[in-house]
Structures are given as C-alpha cells and as structure tokens.
Amino acid sequence: MSEAPGLINVLDREKHLVREIPAARFLRKELGEPDIFIYEHAKTRAWVVSHWVNKARGWFEELQLCNDPADIDRPMVESLKLWKHAATPTVREYREQLRSEEQSKLREQADRQEEAEDHMKFVRRKLGKSETDPGFQTAAFPVVKEGGAL
C-alpha cells in the first residue's frame, strides 16, 4: 500500500467497506462525477461520501459524513456541488490559468533580457565603448580570430 499525499486517505478494505448502494448511484448521477462512492466505516458504522483521487492506488478524499445514506438530502447535494465546482476548474478558468502562466513566463523572460541589456550598457559605459564598436564583444568569452589575435 502506497502513502497518499496531504489529506488524502488510503483505502483499507478492512476499515472502509465500500458499498454500491442507490445513494451512491444517485450522487454520481446528480453530480456528474463517476468517482463518487460511499463507504461504511467498519468500527464506527458511520457512512462517508467520498471521492476517488486515484482509484488504482486506493487514494480517496472524504467529502461528507452521514448517519444513514438514506438521509442524503438536497442541502447535502448542494454542498457536494459546491465542492465539485471548487475542485474542478471550468474550461474558461483552466484557459485563464494557462494564459496567466504563459504571460508570467514571458514577463520573466523579458525581465531577464532587460537585465542583460542593462548589464551590457553598464559594461560598455565602464569600458568607454559604443554599441557599434567592433572591438566590443557581447559573447561570454572573447572571440579569438585566426592567428590568436583579437
């Protein structure tokens, strides 16, 4: 059994008795979320609405505790819908996040380019060279012409 990250639980088949009951099917249909399931805790007999984070590894997240799955009501469904919306970005939100990340990378590149240009201007001033001076090398190492002369 692998260790799950953060607040994610790892399924223990002796403690977490996954039940395929009408309430689980109802929630999957109502939420449009195929990874919703309900388990009964073997010791406490509490019922827990949960969501598979990684079913292959047995990682899940507990969403809602209920005394009896027959007691699932509209307020509980609405709170689960809020969870789903908060956990699942919309296509627009995803695109905006990608654009934001791309713009951030472009800004960082522009900042690095500007810093490099400022550094080159500083070096030129210190050496008394102009931008058009052919003797001024912009490479990290001076370019040596054939014969060893600069």
C-alpha positions in Angstrom: 0.0 0.0 0.0 1.5 3.4 -1.0 1.3 6.5 1.1 -1.1 9.2 -0.1 -0.2 12.9 -0.2 -1.7 15.5 2.1 -5.3 15.0 3.4 -5.9 12.1 1.0 -6.8 8.7 2.6 -5.6 5.3 1.6 -8.4 2.7 1.3 -8.1 -0.1 3.9 -10.6 -2.8 2.9 -10.9 -3.9 6.5 -11.9 -0.5 7.8 -13.5 1.1 4.7 -16.4 -1.0 3.5 -17.2 0.4 0.0 -20.9 -0.1 -0.7 -22.6 0.1 -4.1 -25.9 1.4 -2.9 -28.7 3.5 -4.6 -27.5 6.7 -2.7 -24.0 6.3 -4.4 -25.5 5.9 -7.8 -27.8 8.9 -7.2 -24.9 11.1 -6.2 -22.8 10.1 -9.1 -25.7 10.9 -11.5 -26.7 14.2 -9.7 -23.1 15.5 -9.6 -22.0 14.1 -12.9 -19.0 12.7 -11.0 -18.2 9.0 -11.7 -15.6 8.8 -8.9 -18.1 9.4 -6.1 -18.6 6.4 -3.7 -19.9 5.7 -0.3 -18.3 3.6 2.3 -19.3 2.4 5.7 -16.6 2.6 8.5 -16.3 -0.9 10.0 -15.8 0.3 13.6 -18.0 3.4 13.9 -20.6 2.3 11.4 -20.6 5.9 10.0 -21.3 6.3 6.3 -18.9 8.6 4.4 -19.4 10.1 0.9 -16.0 10.1 -0.7 -14.3 10.8 -4.0 -11.5 8.7 -5.6 -8.4 10.8 -6.2 -6.5 7.8 -7.6 -8.6 4.6 -7.6 -5.7 2.4 -8.8 -3.7 3.4 -5.7 -6.7 3.4 -3.4 -6.4 7.1 -2.7 -9.6 8.9 -1.8 -10.9 12.1 -0.2 -13.7 12.1 2.3 -16.4 14.7 1.4 -19.3 14.3 3.8 -20.2 12.2 6.8 -23.8 11.0 7.1 -25.5 8.8 9.7 -27.5 6.9 7.1 -27.2 7.2 3.3 -31.0 7.3 3.1 -30.7 10.7 4.8 -29.0 12.3 1.9 -31.0 15.5 1.3 -30.9 18.5 -1.0 -28.6 20.6 1.2 -26.0 17.8 1.3 -26.2 17.5 -2.5 -25.8 21.3 -2.9 -22.8 21.3 -0.6 -21.3 18.5 -2.7 -21.9 20.5 -5.9 -20.0 23.4 -4.3 -17.1 21.0 -3.6 -17.2 19.8 -7.2 -17.2 23.4 -8.6 -14.3 24.4 -6.3 -12.3 21.2 -7.0 -12.9 21.2 -10.8 -11.9 24.3 -12.8 -14.1 25.2 -15.7 -12.6 25.3 -19.2 -12.5 29.1 -19.0 -10.7 29.0 -15.6 -8.3 26.5 -17.0 -7.5 28.6 -20.1 -7.1 31.7 -18.0 -4.7 29.8 -15.7 -2.7 28.7 -18.7 -2.6 32.2 -20.2 -1.6 33.6 -16.9 1.3 31.1 -16.6 2.4 31.8 -20.2 2.3 35.6 -19.6 4.2 35.1 -16.4 6.9 33.2 -18.2 7.1 35.8 -21.0 7.4 38.6 -18.3 10.2 36.7 -16.7 12.0 36.3 -20.0 11.5 40.0 -20.8 12.9 40.9 -17.4 15.9 38.7 -17.8 16.5 40.2 -21.3 16.2 43.7 -19.9 18.6 42.9 -17.1 21.1 41.5 -19.6 20.8 44.6 -21.8 21.2 46.9 -18.8 24.3 45.0 -17.7 25.7 45.3 -21.2 25.1 49.1 -21.2 26.8 49.4 -17.9 29.9 47.4 -19.1 30.0 49.5 -22.3 30.0 52.7 -20.3 32.7 51.5 -17.9 34.9 50.4 -20.9 34.1 53.6 -22.9 32.8 51.6 -25.8 29.8 52.3 -28.0 27.3 49.7 -29.2 28.7 49.9 -32.7 32.3 49.5 -31.7 33.6 46.3 -33.4 36.1 45.7 -30.7 33.4 45.2 -28.1 32.4 41.5 -27.8 29.0 40.6 -26.4 29.8 36.9 -26.0 30.7 35.5 -22.6 34.2 34.7 -23.9 36.1 36.9 -26.4 36.1 35.5 -29.9 39.7 34.8 -31.0 40.5 35.4 -34.7 42.7 33.0 -36.6 46.3 33.5 -35.5 45.4 34.2 -31.9 44.8 38.0 -32.2 41.6 39.6 -31.1 
